[in-house]
Amino acid sequence: MRTDEKLDQMEERPTDRARPPQMTRTRQWLFGGTLAVYAAIVVGVLTTSWLVTFDWQVMFFRPYKQWPEIHAFLDYFVVLGQRGPTAVAVAAWLGWRCWRQRNLHPLLVLGASLLLLNITVGAAKLGMSRLGPHYATTVGSNEMWLGGDIFPSGHTANAVVTWGVLAYLATTSLRRRTLSVIAALGALGVGMTTVYLGTHWVSDVLLGWAAGLLVLLAMPWLEPGVTWVEDRLMGIILRLWLRLRPDSLRGPLPVGPLAPGVSRQRIAPDGEVLVRETIAAGTGGRSTTRPPDGWPHHPSRPYTIRSERTPVTPAGSRRPPHADRVPRTTPLSPTSGRGRNASG
């Protein structure tokens, strides 16, 4: 097997990158239903409905005083909803997946989801400015527009999105279902922990669950932008890699799209360029340049074009085994020649 054929096989290795979920009709219905629940919670708090009354009842119950033995554990458990530690942990795992798959898709999906979460949840927090239970001023009021920033719950929404991204990027249906259940239970636990500690109203947690789920359901709409950014970054990384480490192309080529105008070379172990492929700018087609003259340089075994090789005799033919040999002729002696002439 030639070196370039071996590199072709190595380059075509399948990766564990799964096709991202599509925005199906079911997903659209879920998005619309979650958006309706989100709006209903906001309206219920703004109108000081029974939801606000329930908030005050839970606050007066003071769960942290009812079960003080679990307080220390929940102080650490609630960290699963903090944006900094969870983002670092998930980014480390997805970074390893990026290295394994030779693409940036997992990290870019995480970045896009967190960016969308910060924009939507941050805007809602600043827009409604609700005070938390520890800073409430009037019993029975909704505590809106008083300079707070707890509606919706950022811990809860972050837990839904950060751990839900792992399920979103799962490569099989079984993994996706398993991680979805784990992420849902984790987000449920984080939300209830904030209510137990008295840092959020119940309605804050309900809106945080809805806000995080909306971000996850909207991720397929962001996939074209994520792919566009990934293509550009992979082209930049490949150009830098070719400039800094030209000898690195002796192994398998990096998997991923090439930017227009970037050349792809394959180098044999002895340093000889075997194949050079160039991505045509503005077209998406791939043009291959002609190998150097005399390639490969093996004087003892010259390279022969496949079409110029001697055809092999098919099995079962009646061609004699020595048909290609030239029959040996015996030169005539002068005597034998004159004898034939004389006899003739």
ROMI-412620 format. One record per residue (C-alpha): residue number from 1; residue in three letters; x, y, z negated. Coordinates in nm, 4 decimals, decimal comma, always signed. Example, Ala and Ser with C-alpha at 12.3 -4.5 7.8 and 13.67 -1.06 7.14 Angstrom:
{site 1 "ala" {+1,2300 -0,4500 -0,7800}}
{site 2 "ser" {+1,3670 -0,1060 -0,7140}}
END
This chain:
{site 1 "met" {+0,0000 +0,0000 +0,0000}}
{site 2 "arg" {+0,1399 +0,3403 +0,0963}}
{site 3 "thr" {+0,1871 +0,6099 -0,1635}}
{site 4 "asp" {-0,0782 +0,8405 -0,0190}}
{site 5 "glu" {-0,3379 +0,5601 -0,0217}}
{site 6 "lys" {-0,2615 +0,4907 -0,3878}}
{site 7 "leu" {-0,3007 +0,8580 -0,4712}}
{site 8 "asp" {-0,6350 +0,8601 -0,2903}}
{site 9 "gln" {-0,7608 +0,5825 -0,5133}}
{site 10 "met" {-0,6350 +0,7570 -0,8277}}
{site 11 "glu" {-0,7965 +1,0812 -0,7178}}
{site 12 "glu" {-1,1346 +0,9148 -0,6684}}
{site 13 "arg" {-1,1569 +0,7786 -1,0235}}
{site 14 "pro" {-1,5034 +0,8425 -1,1700}}
{site 15 "thr" {-1,5206 +1,0690 -1,4711}}
{site 16 "asp" {-1,7650 +1,0580 -1,7629}}
{site 17 "arg" {-1,9259 +1,3836 -1,6587}}
{site 18 "ala" {-2,3001 +1,3375 -1,6350}}
{site 19 "arg" {-2,5339 +1,5305 -1,4167}}
{site 20 "pro" {-2,6800 +1,8159 -1,6236}}
{site 21 "pro" {-3,0526 +1,8005 -1,7056}}
{site 22 "gln" {-3,2763 +1,9615 -1,4478}}
{site 23 "met" {-3,5559 +2,2098 -1,5154}}
{site 24 "thr" {-3,8344 +1,9590 -1,4634}}
{site 25 "arg" {-4,2037 +2,0307 -1,4999}}
{site 26 "thr" {-4,2062 +1,8642 -1,8433}}
{site 27 "arg" {-3,9192 +2,0829 -1,9543}}
{site 28 "gln" {-4,1009 +2,3912 -1,8287}}
{site 29 "trp" {-4,4123 +2,2962 -2,0263}}
{site 30 "leu" {-4,2003 +2,2473 -2,3385}}
{site 31 "phe" {-4,0383 +2,5853 -2,2843}}
{site 32 "gly" {-4,3765 +2,7544 -2,2431}}
{site 33 "gly" {-4,5205 +2,5814 -2,5515}}
{site 34 "thr" {-4,2193 +2,6739 -2,7655}}
{site 35 "leu" {-4,2394 +3,0324 -2,6441}}
{site 36 "ala" {-4,6080 +3,0430 -2,7466}}
{site 37 "val" {-4,5200 +2,9127 -3,0941}}
{site 38 "tyr" {-4,2451 +3,1756 -3,1190}}
{site 39 "ala" {-4,4910 +3,4537 -3,0350}}
{site 40 "ala" {-4,7525 +3,3153 -3,2767}}
{site 41 "ile" {-4,5047 +3,3187 -3,5672}}
{site 42 "val" {-4,4023 +3,6768 -3,4929}}
{site 43 "val" {-4,7646 +3,7897 -3,4707}}
{site 44 "gly" {-4,8492 +3,6058 -3,7931}}
{site 45 "val" {-4,5742 +3,7855 -3,9839}}
{site 46 "leu" {-4,6470 +4,1261 -3,8312}}
{site 47 "thr" {-5,0151 +4,1023 -3,9261}}
{site 48 "thr" {-4,9343 +3,9804 -4,2813}}
{site 49 "ser" {-5,1387 +3,6655 -4,2320}}
{site 50 "trp" {-5,1534 +3,3485 -4,4407}}
{site 51 "leu" {-4,7973 +3,2750 -4,3251}}
{site 52 "val" {-4,6648 +3,5703 -4,5267}}
{site 53 "thr" {-4,8724 +3,4590 -4,8270}}
{site 54 "phe" {-4,7137 +3,1130 -4,8038}}
{site 55 "asp" {-4,3701 +3,2761 -4,7888}}
{site 56 "trp" {-4,4336 +3,4491 -5,1193}}
{site 57 "gln" {-4,5708 +3,1353 -5,2832}}
{site 58 "val" {-4,2561 +2,9402 -5,1983}}
{site 59 "met" {-4,0385 +3,2268 -5,3167}}
{site 60 "phe" {-4,2140 +3,2393 -5,6560}}
{site 61 "phe" {-4,1765 +2,8612 -5,6853}}
{site 62 "arg" {-3,7961 +2,9091 -5,6755}}
{site 63 "pro" {-3,6848 +2,5630 -5,5506}}
{site 64 "tyr" {-3,3235 +2,6188 -5,6588}}
{site 65 "lys" {-3,4442 +2,6219 -6,0191}}
{site 66 "gln" {-3,6605 +2,3129 -5,9795}}
{site 67 "trp" {-3,3784 +2,0836 -5,8603}}
{site 68 "pro" {-3,0518 +2,2378 -5,9828}}
{site 69 "glu" {-2,8635 +1,9050 -5,9623}}
{site 70 "ile" {-2,8464 +1,9238 -5,5804}}
{site 71 "his" {-2,7500 +2,2897 -5,5669}}
{site 72 "ala" {-2,3746 +2,2251 -5,5376}}
{site 73 "phe" {-2,4185 +1,9774 -5,2527}}
{site 74 "leu" {-2,6498 +2,2066 -5,0567}}
{site 75 "asp" {-2,4032 +2,4937 -5,0884}}
{site 76 "tyr" {-2,1654 +2,2893 -4,8714}}
{site 77 "phe" {-2,4327 +2,1333 -4,6520}}
{site 78 "val" {-2,5575 +2,4715 -4,5336}}
{site 79 "val" {-2,2169 +2,5285 -4,3697}}
{site 80 "leu" {-2,3438 +2,3038 -4,0874}}
{site 81 "gly" {-2,5449 +2,6043 -3,9748}}
{site 82 "gln" {-2,2735 +2,8696 -3,9929}}
{site 83 "arg" {-2,1662 +2,9818 -3,6480}}
{site 84 "gly" {-1,7907 +2,9974 -3,7087}}
{site 85 "pro" {-1,7121 +2,6510 -3,8544}}
{site 86 "thr" {-1,9618 +2,4673 -3,6363}}
{site 87 "ala" {-1,8453 +2,6387 -3,3174}}
{site 88 "val" {-1,4819 +2,5495 -3,3913}}
{site 89 "ala" {-1,5659 +2,1847 -3,4644}}
{site 90 "val" {-1,7830 +2,1370 -3,1565}}
{site 91 "ala" {-1,5387 +2,3299 -2,9349}}
{site 92 "ala" {-1,2543 +2,0995 -3,0444}}
{site 93 "trp" {-1,4542 +1,7931 -2,9452}}
{site 94 "leu" {-1,5661 +1,9419 -2,6142}}
{site 95 "gly" {-1,2105 +2,0598 -2,5445}}
{site 96 "trp" {-1,0934 +1,6997 -2,5638}}
{site 97 "arg" {-1,3701 +1,6042 -2,3228}}
{site 98 "cys" {-1,2561 +1,8799 -2,0857}}
{site 99 "trp" {-0,9018 +1,7410 -2,0905}}
{site 100 "arg" {-1,0293 +1,3921 -2,0237}}
{site 101 "gln" {-1,2620 +1,4943 -1,7398}}
{site 102 "arg" {-1,0208 +1,7528 -1,5920}}
{site 103 "asn" {-1,2896 +2,0241 -1,5807}}
{site 104 "leu" {-1,4174 +2,3073 -1,7982}}
{site 105 "his" {-1,7887 +2,2328 -1,7854}}
{site 106 "pro" {-1,8452 +2,1223 -2,1506}}
{site 107 "leu" {-1,6727 +2,4276 -2,2999}}
{site 108 "leu" {-1,8451 +2,6649 -2,0595}}
{site 109 "val" {-2,1861 +2,5193 -2,1482}}
{site 110 "leu" {-2,1113 +2,5710 -2,5175}}
{site 111 "gly" {-1,9990 +2,9278 -2,4545}}
{site 112 "ala" {-2,3046 +3,0090 -2,2431}}
{site 113 "ser" {-2,5447 +2,8661 -2,5018}}
{site 114 "leu" {-2,3844 +3,0550 -2,7909}}
{site 115 "leu" {-2,3809 +3,3757 -2,5885}}
{site 116 "leu" {-2,7511 +3,3409 -2,5092}}
{site 117 "leu" {-2,8223 +3,2590 -2,8751}}
{site 118 "asn" {-2,6388 +3,5648 -3,0040}}
{site 119 "ile" {-2,8155 +3,7945 -2,7590}}
{site 120 "thr" {-3,1689 +3,6689 -2,8228}}
{site 121 "val" {-3,1497 +3,6071 -3,1968}}
{site 122 "gly" {-2,9420 +3,9176 -3,2601}}
{site 123 "ala" {-3,1876 +4,1356 -3,0718}}
{site 124 "ala" {-3,4805 +3,9903 -3,2700}}
{site 125 "lys" {-3,3017 +4,0435 -3,6018}}
{site 126 "leu" {-3,2229 +4,4066 -3,5261}}
{site 127 "gly" {-3,5623 +4,4743 -3,3735}}
{site 128 "met" {-3,7693 +4,3508 -3,6697}}
{site 129 "ser" {-3,5230 +4,4265 -3,9551}}
{site 130 "arg" {-3,6927 +4,2088 -4,2154}}
{site 131 "leu" {-3,5637 +4,1868 -4,5725}}
{site 132 "gly" {-3,4933 +3,8522 -4,7366}}
{site 133 "pro" {-3,6554 +3,7100 -5,0523}}
{site 134 "his" {-3,3750 +3,8327 -5,2800}}
{site 135 "tyr" {-3,4204 +4,1927 -5,1571}}
{site 136 "ala" {-3,8017 +4,2062 -5,1285}}
{site 137 "thr" {-3,9575 +4,5326 -5,2437}}
{site 138 "thr" {-4,3355 +4,4814 -5,2442}}
{site 139 "val" {-4,5151 +4,1617 -5,3424}}
{site 140 "gly" {-4,7296 +4,0278 -5,0606}}
{site 141 "ser" {-4,5815 +4,2495 -4,7868}}
{site 142 "asn" {-4,4065 +4,1220 -4,4758}}
{site 143 "glu" {-4,0935 +4,3319 -4,5530}}
{site 144 "met" {-4,0554 +4,4333 -4,1889}}
{site 145 "trp" {-3,8473 +4,7265 -4,0570}}
{site 146 "leu" {-3,6707 +4,7820 -4,3876}}
{site 147 "gly" {-3,3131 +4,7313 -4,2701}}
{site 148 "gly" {-3,2794 +4,3523 -4,3094}}
{site 149 "asp" {-3,1457 +4,0954 -4,0639}}
{site 150 "ile" {-3,2914 +3,7571 -4,1587}}
{site 151 "phe" {-3,5820 +3,7122 -3,9147}}
{site 152 "pro" {-3,5325 +3,4685 -3,7427}}
{site 153 "ser" {-3,2927 +3,2506 -3,9429}}
{site 154 "gly" {-2,9527 +3,2548 -3,7754}}
{site 155 "his" {-2,8309 +2,9459 -3,9648}}
{site 156 "thr" {-3,1260 +2,7423 -3,8398}}
{site 157 "ala" {-3,1072 +2,8597 -3,4789}}
{site 158 "asn" {-2,7317 +2,8048 -3,4687}}
{site 159 "ala" {-2,7684 +2,4508 -3,6043}}
{site 160 "val" {-3,0250 +2,3716 -3,3346}}
{site 161 "val" {-2,8085 +2,5052 -3,0511}}
{site 162 "thr" {-2,4591 +2,4005 -3,1599}}
{site 163 "trp" {-2,5429 +2,0393 -3,2373}}
{site 164 "gly" {-2,8061 +2,0231 -2,9652}}
{site 165 "val" {-2,5430 +2,1037 -2,7009}}
{site 166 "leu" {-2,3792 +1,7683 -2,7767}}
{site 167 "ala" {-2,7043 +1,5952 -2,6877}}
{site 168 "tyr" {-2,7444 +1,8157 -2,3801}}
{site 169 "leu" {-2,3996 +1,7090 -2,2540}}
{site 170 "ala" {-2,4446 +1,3392 -2,3332}}
{site 171 "thr" {-2,3520 +1,1085 -2,0463}}
{site 172 "thr" {-2,6190 +0,8403 -2,0990}}
{site 173 "ser" {-2,9864 +0,8396 -2,1935}}
{site 174 "leu" {-2,9206 +0,6400 -2,5108}}
{site 175 "arg" {-2,6570 +0,8839 -2,6298}}
{site 176 "arg" {-2,8795 +1,1787 -2,5453}}
{site 177 "arg" {-3,1713 +1,0408 -2,7458}}
{site 178 "thr" {-2,9511 +0,9448 -3,0408}}
{site 179 "leu" {-2,7749 +1,2812 -3,0558}}
{site 180 "ser" {-3,1069 +1,4640 -3,0147}}
{site 181 "val" {-3,2466 +1,2912 -3,3242}}
{site 182 "ile" {-2,9291 +1,3621 -3,5226}}
{site 183 "ala" {-2,9266 +1,7286 -3,4171}}
{site 184 "ala" {-3,2962 +1,7684 -3,5020}}
{site 185 "leu" {-3,2507 +1,6188 -3,8488}}
{site 186 "gly" {-2,9442 +1,8332 -3,9106}}
{site 187 "ala" {-3,1225 +2,1526 -3,8070}}
{site 188 "leu" {-3,4233 +2,0583 -4,0203}}
{site 189 "gly" {-3,1978 +2,0043 -4,3202}}
{site 190 "val" {-3,0129 +2,3332 -4,2709}}
{site 191 "gly" {-3,3382 +2,5286 -4,2422}}
{site 192 "met" {-3,4897 +2,3763 -4,5549}}
{site 193 "thr" {-3,1630 +2,4348 -4,7417}}
{site 194 "thr" {-3,1804 +2,8080 -4,6739}}
{site 195 "val" {-3,5348 +2,8102 -4,8161}}
{site 196 "tyr" {-3,4141 +2,6167 -5,1214}}
{site 197 "leu" {-3,1316 +2,8651 -5,1812}}
{site 198 "gly" {-3,3731 +3,1570 -5,1459}}
{site 199 "thr" {-3,1865 +3,3265 -4,8598}}
{site 200 "his" {-3,4736 +3,2940 -4,6079}}
{site 201 "trp" {-3,8501 +3,2900 -4,5975}}
{site 202 "val" {-4,0241 +2,9839 -4,4588}}
{site 203 "ser" {-4,1354 +3,1874 -4,1573}}
{site 204 "asp" {-3,7708 +3,2807 -4,0910}}
{site 205 "val" {-3,6820 +2,9137 -4,0631}}
{site 206 "leu" {-3,9788 +2,8343 -3,8390}}
{site 207 "leu" {-3,8806 +3,1137 -3,6005}}
{site 208 "gly" {-3,5169 +2,9983 -3,6091}}
{site 209 "trp" {-3,6154 +2,6496 -3,4970}}
{site 210 "ala" {-3,8198 +2,7931 -3,2130}}
{site 211 "ala" {-3,5421 +3,0351 -3,1084}}
{site 212 "gly" {-3,2779 +2,7610 -3,0959}}
{site 213 "leu" {-3,5030 +2,5248 -2,9034}}
{site 214 "leu" {-3,5784 +2,7957 -2,6472}}
{site 215 "val" {-3,2052 +2,8371 -2,5821}}
{site 216 "leu" {-3,1555 +2,4636 -2,5283}}
{site 217 "leu" {-3,4573 +2,4351 -2,2999}}
{site 218 "ala" {-3,3356 +2,7299 -2,0915}}
{site 219 "met" {-2,9862 +2,5874 -2,0339}}
{site 220 "pro" {-3,0631 +2,4315 -1,6896}}
{site 221 "trp" {-3,1350 +2,7826 -1,5621}}
{site 222 "leu" {-2,7796 +2,8788 -1,6591}}
{site 223 "glu" {-2,6129 +2,5831 -1,4852}}
{site 224 "pro" {-2,5568 +2,7621 -1,1476}}
{site 225 "gly" {-2,3751 +3,0454 -1,3247}}
{site 226 "val" {-2,1711 +2,7988 -1,5317}}
{site 227 "thr" {-2,0710 +2,6117 -1,2155}}
{site 228 "trp" {-1,9715 +2,9358 -1,0410}}
{site 229 "val" {-1,7481 +3,0400 -1,3321}}
{site 230 "glu" {-1,6004 +2,6904 -1,3532}}
{site 231 "asp" {-1,5039 +2,6897 -0,9840}}
{site 232 "arg" {-1,3280 +3,0244 -1,0150}}
{site 233 "leu" {-1,1422 +2,9297 -1,3335}}
{site 234 "met" {-1,0316 +2,5925 -1,1935}}
{site 235 "gly" {-0,8925 +2,7680 -0,8866}}
{site 236 "ile" {-0,6956 +3,0107 -1,1045}}
{site 237 "ile" {-0,5654 +2,7308 -1,3265}}
{site 238 "leu" {-0,4577 +2,5244 -1,0254}}
{site 239 "arg" {-0,2721 +2,8163 -0,8684}}
{site 240 "leu" {-0,0882 +2,8805 -1,1949}}
{site 241 "trp" {-0,0092 +2,5126 -1,2314}}
{site 242 "leu" {+0,1358 +2,4902 -0,8803}}
{site 243 "arg" {+0,3466 +2,7990 -0,9437}}
{site 244 "leu" {+0,4813 +2,6949 -1,2850}}
{site 245 "arg" {+0,5041 +2,3181 -1,2407}}
{site 246 "pro" {+0,5471 +2,2272 -0,8731}}
{site 247 "asp" {+0,7011 +1,8885 -0,9612}}
{site 248 "ser" {+0,3871 +1,7867 -1,1496}}
{site 249 "leu" {+0,2230 +1,6800 -0,8215}}
{site 250 "arg" {+0,4211 +1,3568 -0,8259}}
{site 251 "gly" {+0,1317 +1,2056 -1,0222}}
{site 252 "pro" {-0,2439 +1,2134 -0,9670}}
{site 253 "leu" {-0,3811 +1,5473 -0,8512}}
{site 254 "pro" {-0,6007 +1,7556 -1,0840}}
{site 255 "val" {-0,9678 +1,6744 -1,0442}}
{site 256 "gly" {-1,1864 +1,9748 -0,9650}}
{site 257 "pro" {-1,2708 +2,2189 -0,6873}}
{site 258 "leu" {-0,9972 +2,4214 -0,5230}}
{site 259 "ala" {-1,0173 +2,7916 -0,4580}}
{site 260 "pro" {-1,0096 +2,9016 -0,0917}}
{site 261 "gly" {-0,6591 +2,9164 +0,0476}}
{site 262 "val" {-0,4999 +2,6843 -0,2124}}
{site 263 "ser" {-0,2766 +2,4120 -0,0658}}
{site 264 "arg" {-0,2769 +2,0589 -0,2007}}
{site 265 "gln" {+0,0435 +1,8559 -0,1591}}
{site 266 "arg" {+0,1260 +1,5012 -0,2468}}
{site 267 "ile" {+0,4905 +1,4272 -0,3175}}
{site 268 "ala" {+0,6514 +1,0849 -0,3116}}
{site 269 "pro" {+0,8822 +0,9689 -0,5929}}
{site 270 "asp" {+1,1868 +1,0535 -0,3800}}
{site 271 "gly" {+1,0685 +1,4140 -0,3383}}
{site 272 "glu" {+0,9279 +1,3817 +0,0126}}
{site 273 "val" {+0,6006 +1,5545 +0,1004}}
{site 274 "leu" {+0,3598 +1,2866 +0,2175}}
{site 275 "val" {+0,0382 +1,4770 +0,2839}}
{site 276 "arg" {-0,0485 +1,8416 +0,2731}}
{site 277 "glu" {-0,4141 +1,9410 +0,2635}}
{site 278 "thr" {-0,5414 +2,2968 +0,2850}}
{site 279 "ile" {-0,8876 +2,4171 +0,1907}}
{site 280 "ala" {-1,0073 +2,6431 +0,4693}}
{site 281 "ala" {-1,1026 +2,9870 +0,3368}}
{site 282 "gly" {-1,4689 +3,0728 +0,3699}}
{site 283 "thr" {-1,5688 +2,7304 +0,5006}}
{site 284 "gly" {-1,5730 +2,4472 +0,2501}}
{site 285 "gly" {-1,4152 +2,2202 +0,5102}}
{site 286 "arg" {-1,0806 +2,0486 +0,4577}}
{site 287 "ser" {-0,8067 +2,0516 +0,7194}}
{site 288 "thr" {-0,5093 +1,8170 +0,6977}}
{site 289 "thr" {-0,1754 +1,9174 +0,8506}}
{site 290 "arg" {+0,0259 +1,6693 +1,0566}}
{site 291 "pro" {+0,2894 +1,4755 +0,8604}}
{site 292 "pro" {+0,6533 +1,5642 +0,9272}}
{site 293 "asp" {+0,8287 +1,4024 +1,2216}}
{site 294 "gly" {+0,9773 +1,0675 +1,1442}}
{site 295 "trp" {+0,7610 +1,0183 +0,8356}}
{site 296 "pro" {+0,8245 +0,8153 +0,6330}}
{site 297 "his" {+1,2053 +0,8128 +0,6529}}
{site 298 "his" {+1,2810 +0,4398 +0,6379}}
{site 299 "pro" {+1,5447 +0,3583 +0,9054}}
{site 300 "ser" {+1,5264 -0,0105 +0,8287}}
{site 301 "arg" {+1,1448 -0,0170 +0,8648}}
{site 302 "pro" {+1,0284 +0,2439 +1,1170}}
{site 303 "tyr" {+0,6738 +0,3739 +1,0865}}
{site 304 "thr" {+0,4362 +0,2480 +1,3551}}
{site 305 "ile" {+0,1067 +0,4049 +1,4411}}
{site 306 "arg" {-0,1786 +0,1612 +1,3846}}
{site 307 "ser" {-0,3086 +0,2018 +1,7393}}
{site 308 "glu" {+0,0361 +0,1182 +1,8891}}
{site 309 "arg" {+0,0849 -0,2070 +1,7026}}
{site 310 "thr" {+0,0753 -0,5390 +1,8890}}
{site 311 "pro" {-0,2744 -0,6842 +1,8593}}
{site 312 "val" {-0,3019 -1,0002 +1,6569}}
{site 313 "thr" {-0,4388 -1,3073 +1,8312}}
{site 314 "pro" {-0,7848 -1,3787 +1,6937}}
{site 315 "ala" {-0,8375 -1,7046 +1,5136}}
{site 316 "gly" {-0,9830 -1,9832 +1,7275}}
{site 317 "ser" {-0,8514 -1,8528 +2,0613}}
{site 318 "arg" {-0,6949 -2,0941 +2,3182}}
{site 319 "arg" {-0,3903 -1,8782 +2,3686}}
{site 320 "pro" {-0,0806 -2,0967 +2,3350}}
{site 321 "pro" {+0,1371 -2,0195 +2,0363}}
{site 322 "his" {+0,4365 -1,9264 +2,2522}}
{site 323 "ala" {+0,2516 -1,7342 +2,5217}}
{site 324 "asp" {+0,4352 -1,4108 +2,4421}}
{site 325 "arg" {+0,7757 -1,5674 +2,5143}}
{site 326 "val" {+0,9290 -1,5221 +2,8588}}
{site 327 "pro" {+0,9848 -1,8659 +3,0235}}
{site 328 "arg" {+1,3481 -1,9520 +3,0634}}
{site 329 "thr" {+1,4576 -1,9900 +3,4284}}
{site 330 "thr" {+1,7565 -2,1942 +3,5385}}
{site 331 "pro" {+1,9726 -2,0247 +3,8029}}
{site 332 "leu" {+2,0090 -2,2174 +4,1229}}
{site 333 "ser" {+2,3512 -2,3421 +4,2184}}
{site 334 "pro" {+2,4794 -2,2795 +4,5658}}
{site 335 "thr" {+2,4730 -2,6478 +4,6356}}
{site 336 "ser" {+2,1167 -2,7015 +4,5331}}
{site 337 "gly" {+2,0062 -2,3995 +4,7337}}
{site 338 "arg" {+2,1806 -2,5164 +5,0475}}
{site 339 "gly" {+2,0371 -2,8611 +4,9958}}
{site 340 "arg" {+1,6840 -2,7273 +4,9921}}
{site 341 "asn" {+1,7512 -2,5177 +5,2978}}
{site 342 "ala" {+1,9025 -2,8097 +5,4783}}
{site 343 "ser" {+1,6186 -3,0370 +5,3917}}
{site 344 "gly" {+1,3696 -2,7754 +5,4970}}
END
